[in-house]
């Protein structure tokens, strides 16, 4: 993969979060001039500073919030590439705090776009979620609006060179507050593990997998595309079973001793997620690693000349977690072990 990050000044919003911090780790291997980490999470900054001891010359830790336009403008000065990973991401919290979701996921994204344009950044890559496809939750709607803002930059482009691209993926195993953290915590406390609905399905990937493909999308982007990362899916009951099997022995317990309880689908949740909405299929291309939603009105030939891509078949149902390939218990166990080994849980 061509290295577009070497000797560049890079800003990562939400850079102390699970995705943001892994973006930082992988970028450090690519020889950037400076990486600026923007986050309002003081303890997250403190932890990442200690973890990355020895990289001080390349790192800048900036306490700030994407809601604060002035602070964001200062953080953005002289930046070449921006990864926008800051967001409110939990479905229940966004349902009960919708005004806050709007301020961060929508207004905050607008602030990032405007600051990047003013600073003359070459690339801005936004991190999105599969919950934007036919959304039912405040989170999904707010992140869909964030995607729309990225796509609408075409109308505000003027003479600026900035390319805006989005990357959409599903649940990330080992991200902060993920189901694995929940399983581990409840086993430790001797509490039953809550399951919303055992038949619920979700797309899953690990943090390094997600970020590796985000960096790849940054290289491929011409501007105004949405790269939708392909992932296998899993049934919730299987994820819980694999998680219990892996974590129970660490607490001196046998898997059959761990209780579960079904609590029912929560407000804003779907039984199954989609990587693409039905109306998006006609404008989508497909490669081995991802679907690519091309800009409205763009010729497919512009993209097939760059990517080894083909049109998505209209009868293809794999972009629904209900019909996508399911991870086996053995595969889930392997991924959980990888996540735990890399200290993501």
C-alpha positions as CSV (number, residue, x, y, z in Angstrom):
1,X,0.0,0.0,0.0
2,X,1.4,3.4,-1.0
3,X,2.4,5.5,2.0
4,X,0.6,8.8,1.9
5,X,1.2,9.5,5.6
6,X,5.0,9.8,5.6
7,X,6.3,13.2,6.8
8,X,2.7,14.5,7.1
9,X,1.0,16.3,10.0
10,X,-2.1,14.2,11.0
11,X,-4.9,15.1,13.3
12,X,-7.1,12.3,14.9
13,X,-10.3,13.5,16.6
14,X,-11.4,11.2,19.3
15,X,-7.8,10.0,19.3
16,X,-7.9,8.5,22.8
17,X,-10.9,6.2,22.0
18,X,-10.6,2.6,20.9
19,X,-10.6,3.3,17.1
20,X,-8.8,6.7,17.4
21,X,-5.9,5.4,19.5
22,X,-5.4,2.4,17.1
23,X,-5.3,4.8,14.2
24,X,-2.5,6.6,16.1
25,X,-0.6,3.4,16.7
26,X,-0.8,2.2,13.1
27,X,0.1,5.7,11.8
28,X,3.2,5.9,13.9
29,X,4.6,2.9,11.8
30,X,4.3,5.0,8.7
31,X,6.7,7.8,9.4
32,X,4.4,10.8,10.0
33,X,6.0,14.2,10.9
34,X,3.5,14.8,13.7
35,X,0.3,13.2,15.0
36,X,-2.1,15.4,16.9
37,X,-4.5,13.6,19.2
38,X,-7.6,15.7,20.0
39,X,-9.9,14.4,22.8
40,X,-11.8,15.8,25.7
41,X,-10.9,12.6,27.7
42,X,-8.0,13.7,30.1
43,X,-7.5,10.2,31.5
44,X,-7.4,8.8,27.9
45,X,-4.7,11.3,27.0
46,X,-2.7,10.3,30.2
47,X,-2.9,6.6,29.4
48,X,-1.9,7.0,25.7
49,X,1.0,9.3,26.6
50,X,2.4,6.5,28.9
51,X,1.8,3.8,26.3
52,X,3.6,5.8,23.6
53,X,6.5,6.8,25.7
54,X,9.5,7.2,23.3
55,X,7.4,8.7,20.5
56,X,7.2,12.2,22.2
57,X,8.8,14.0,19.3
58,X,6.0,13.0,17.0
59,X,3.1,13.2,19.4
60,X,0.9,16.2,20.4
61,X,-1.8,15.6,23.0
62,X,-4.6,18.2,22.7
63,X,-7.4,18.4,25.2
64,X,-10.4,19.7,23.3
65,X,-13.9,19.0,22.0
66,X,-15.1,19.0,18.4
67,X,-18.0,21.1,19.6
68,X,-15.6,23.9,20.3
69,X,-14.9,25.6,17.0
70,X,-12.1,27.8,18.2
71,X,-10.2,25.0,19.8
72,X,-10.7,22.8,16.8
73,X,-9.4,25.6,14.4
74,X,-6.2,25.9,16.5
75,X,-5.7,22.1,16.5
76,X,-6.2,22.0,12.7
77,X,-3.6,24.6,11.8
78,X,-1.1,23.2,9.2
79,X,-2.7,19.8,9.2
80,X,-2.4,17.6,6.1
81,X,-4.7,14.7,6.9
82,X,-7.6,14.4,9.4
83,X,-9.2,11.2,10.8
84,X,-12.5,12.1,12.4
85,X,-13.2,9.4,15.0
86,X,-14.9,11.5,17.7
87,X,-18.5,10.6,18.3
88,X,-21.2,9.5,20.7
89,X,-21.6,5.9,19.7
90,X,-23.8,4.0,22.2
91,X,-27.4,3.4,21.1
92,X,-29.1,3.6,24.5
93,X,-27.2,6.8,25.6
94,X,-28.0,8.6,22.3
95,X,-31.7,7.6,22.7
96,X,-31.9,9.3,26.1
97,X,-29.6,12.2,25.2
98,X,-30.6,13.1,21.6
99,X,-29.6,16.8,21.9
100,X,-26.1,15.7,22.9
101,X,-25.9,13.3,20.0
102,X,-26.8,16.2,17.6
103,X,-24.2,18.5,19.1
104,X,-21.4,15.9,18.8
105,X,-22.2,13.7,15.8
106,X,-23.8,16.4,13.6
107,X,-22.6,19.9,14.7
108,X,-19.2,18.5,15.7
109,X,-18.8,17.0,12.3
110,X,-19.7,20.2,10.6
111,X,-17.1,22.0,12.7
112,X,-14.5,19.4,11.6
113,X,-15.4,19.9,8.0
114,X,-15.2,23.7,8.2
115,X,-11.9,23.7,10.1
116,X,-10.3,21.2,7.7
117,X,-11.3,23.3,4.7
118,X,-10.0,26.5,6.3
119,X,-6.8,24.8,7.2
120,X,-6.4,23.4,3.6
121,X,-6.1,19.8,4.7
122,X,-5.7,17.4,1.8
123,X,-7.8,14.5,3.2
124,X,-10.5,14.1,5.8
125,X,-11.7,10.6,6.6
126,X,-14.8,10.2,8.7
127,X,-15.6,7.1,10.7
128,X,-19.2,6.0,10.4
129,X,-21.3,3.0,11.4
130,X,-23.6,0.4,9.8
131,X,-26.4,1.9,11.9
132,X,-26.8,4.6,9.3
133,X,-28.4,2.1,6.8
134,X,-32.1,2.5,7.2
135,X,-31.7,3.9,10.7
136,X,-34.1,3.4,13.6
137,X,-32.0,5.0,16.4
138,X,-30.9,8.5,17.2
139,X,-27.3,7.3,16.8
140,X,-28.0,6.0,13.3
141,X,-29.8,9.1,12.2
142,X,-27.2,11.4,13.7
143,X,-24.3,9.5,12.0
144,X,-26.3,9.4,8.7
145,X,-26.5,13.1,8.9
146,X,-22.7,13.2,9.5
147,X,-22.2,11.2,6.3
148,X,-24.5,13.5,4.4
149,X,-22.5,16.5,5.5
150,X,-19.3,14.8,4.3
151,X,-20.9,14.1,0.9
152,X,-22.3,17.7,0.7
153,X,-18.8,19.2,0.9
154,X,-18.9,18.9,-2.9
155,X,-21.3,21.9,-2.9
156,X,-19.0,24.0,-0.7
157,X,-15.7,22.9,-2.3
158,X,-14.9,26.1,-4.2
159,X,-11.2,26.3,-4.8
160,X,-10.2,24.1,-1.9
161,X,-8.3,20.8,-2.5
162,X,-9.7,18.9,0.5
163,X,-11.0,15.4,-0.2
164,X,-13.8,14.1,2.2
165,X,-14.3,10.4,2.5
166,X,-16.3,8.2,4.9
167,X,-15.7,4.7,6.1
168,X,-18.6,2.7,7.5
169,X,-18.3,-0.4,9.6
170,X,-20.1,-2.4,12.3
171,X,-19.5,-3.5,15.8
172,X,-15.9,-3.6,16.8
173,X,-14.8,-6.4,19.2
174,X,-12.8,-4.9,22.0
175,X,-13.8,-1.3,21.5
176,X,-14.6,0.6,24.7
177,X,-17.9,-0.4,26.2
178,X,-18.2,-3.4,23.7
179,X,-20.0,-6.6,24.5
180,X,-16.7,-8.3,25.5
181,X,-16.1,-5.7,28.2
182,X,-19.6,-6.4,29.5
183,X,-19.1,-10.1,29.6
184,X,-15.8,-9.9,31.3
185,X,-17.1,-7.4,33.9
186,X,-20.2,-9.4,34.8
187,X,-18.2,-12.6,35.1
188,X,-15.8,-10.8,37.5
189,X,-18.6,-9.5,39.6
190,X,-20.5,-12.8,39.6
191,X,-23.5,-11.2,37.9
192,X,-25.7,-12.7,35.1
193,X,-24.8,-11.6,31.7
194,X,-27.6,-9.6,30.1
195,X,-28.6,-10.6,26.5
196,X,-31.0,-8.4,24.6
197,X,-32.1,-11.1,22.2
198,X,-30.1,-14.3,21.5
199,X,-31.3,-14.3,17.8
200,X,-30.0,-10.8,17.2
201,X,-27.2,-10.5,14.6
202,X,-24.4,-8.0,14.2
203,X,-21.4,-7.5,12.0
204,X,-18.1,-7.8,13.9
205,X,-14.5,-7.1,13.3
206,X,-11.5,-6.4,15.6
207,X,-10.0,-2.9,16.2
208,X,-6.8,-3.5,14.1
209,X,-8.8,-4.9,11.2
210,X,-11.1,-1.9,11.2
211,X,-8.3,0.6,11.3
212,X,-6.2,-1.1,8.7
213,X,-9.0,-0.8,6.3
214,X,-9.7,2.8,7.3
215,X,-6.1,3.7,6.3
216,X,-6.5,1.8,3.1
217,X,-9.7,3.8,2.3
218,X,-7.8,7.0,3.0
219,X,-5.4,6.0,0.2
220,X,-8.2,5.0,-2.3
221,X,-10.5,8.0,-1.7
222,X,-11.0,10.4,-4.6
223,X,-13.6,12.3,-2.5
224,X,-17.3,12.0,-1.6
225,X,-17.2,8.2,-1.5
226,X,-18.4,6.0,1.4
227,X,-16.2,2.9,1.9
228,X,-18.3,0.2,3.6
229,X,-16.0,-2.4,5.1
230,X,-17.0,-6.0,4.6
231,X,-17.3,-8.0,7.8
232,X,-18.6,-11.4,8.8
233,X,-21.6,-11.4,11.2
234,X,-22.4,-13.3,14.3
235,X,-25.4,-14.2,16.3
236,X,-25.5,-12.6,19.7
237,X,-25.9,-15.9,21.6
238,X,-22.8,-17.2,19.9
239,X,-20.7,-14.1,20.9
240,X,-21.8,-14.5,24.5
241,X,-21.1,-18.2,24.5
242,X,-17.6,-17.7,23.1
243,X,-17.0,-14.9,25.4
244,X,-18.0,-16.9,28.5
245,X,-15.9,-19.9,27.3
246,X,-12.8,-17.6,27.0
247,X,-13.1,-15.4,30.1
248,X,-14.6,-17.7,32.7
249,X,-11.4,-19.7,33.4
250,X,-9.5,-16.4,34.0
251,X,-11.7,-15.8,37.0
252,X,-11.5,-19.4,38.3
253,X,-14.9,-20.3,37.0
254,X,-16.3,-22.9,34.6
255,X,-18.4,-21.7,31.7
256,X,-21.5,-23.6,32.8
257,X,-21.4,-21.7,36.1
258,X,-22.0,-18.4,34.3
259,X,-25.6,-17.3,34.2
260,X,-27.3,-15.2,31.5
261,X,-30.6,-13.4,31.4
262,X,-32.6,-12.1,28.4
263,X,-33.6,-8.5,28.8
264,X,-35.2,-7.8,25.5
265,X,-34.4,-5.5,22.6
266,X,-33.6,-2.0,23.7
267,X,-35.0,1.2,22.4
268,X,-33.5,2.1,19.0
269,X,-32.0,-1.4,18.4
270,X,-32.6,-3.5,15.3
271,X,-32.7,-7.3,15.2
272,X,-30.3,-7.2,12.2
273,X,-28.1,-4.6,10.7
274,X,-27.3,-3.7,7.1
275,X,-24.1,-2.4,5.6
276,X,-26.0,-0.9,2.7
277,X,-29.6,0.5,2.6
278,X,-31.7,-1.0,-0.2
279,X,-31.7,2.4,-2.1
280,X,-27.8,2.5,-2.0
281,X,-27.3,-0.8,-3.8
282,X,-27.7,0.7,-7.3
283,X,-24.9,3.1,-6.7
284,X,-22.5,0.7,-5.0
285,X,-19.4,-1.1,-6.3
286,X,-17.9,-4.2,-4.7
287,X,-14.3,-5.2,-4.1
288,X,-12.9,-8.1,-2.1
289,X,-12.6,-6.0,1.0
290,X,-15.4,-3.4,0.8
291,X,-18.4,-1.9,-0.9
292,X,-17.9,1.5,-2.3
293,X,-20.8,4.0,-2.5
294,X,-19.8,6.3,-5.3
295,X,-20.7,10.0,-5.5
296,X,-24.1,10.8,-7.1
297,X,-23.8,11.1,-10.8
298,X,-20.3,9.7,-11.0
299,X,-19.5,7.3,-13.8
300,X,-18.7,3.8,-12.7
301,X,-15.9,3.7,-15.1
302,X,-14.1,6.4,-13.0
303,X,-13.9,3.9,-10.2
304,X,-13.5,0.6,-12.0
305,X,-10.4,2.1,-13.6
306,X,-8.9,2.5,-10.1
307,X,-10.4,-0.3,-8.1
308,X,-10.8,-4.0,-9.1
309,X,-14.5,-3.5,-8.6
310,X,-17.8,-4.7,-10.0
311,X,-21.4,-3.6,-9.4
312,X,-23.2,-5.1,-6.4
313,X,-25.8,-7.6,-7.5
314,X,-29.3,-6.5,-6.6
315,X,-30.2,-10.0,-5.3
316,X,-27.2,-10.1,-3.1
317,X,-28.3,-10.2,0.6
318,X,-24.8,-10.5,2.2
319,X,-24.9,-6.9,3.3
320,X,-27.5,-7.8,5.9
321,X,-26.2,-9.4,9.1
322,X,-29.1,-11.8,8.9
323,X,-27.8,-13.4,5.7
324,X,-24.0,-12.6,5.9
325,X,-21.5,-15.4,6.6
326,X,-21.6,-16.1,10.3
327,X,-18.5,-16.5,12.4
328,X,-18.2,-20.0,14.0
329,X,-17.6,-20.4,17.7
330,X,-14.0,-21.3,17.0
331,X,-13.5,-18.2,14.9
332,X,-15.1,-16.0,17.6
333,X,-12.9,-17.6,20.2
334,X,-9.8,-16.8,18.1
335,X,-10.9,-13.2,17.6
336,X,-11.6,-12.8,21.3
337,X,-8.2,-14.2,22.2
338,X,-6.6,-11.8,19.7
339,X,-8.5,-8.8,21.2
340,X,-7.5,-9.8,24.8
341,X,-3.9,-10.5,23.8
342,X,-3.6,-6.9,22.4
343,X,-5.2,-5.5,25.6
344,X,-8.3,-4.2,24.0
345,X,-10.6,-5.6,26.7
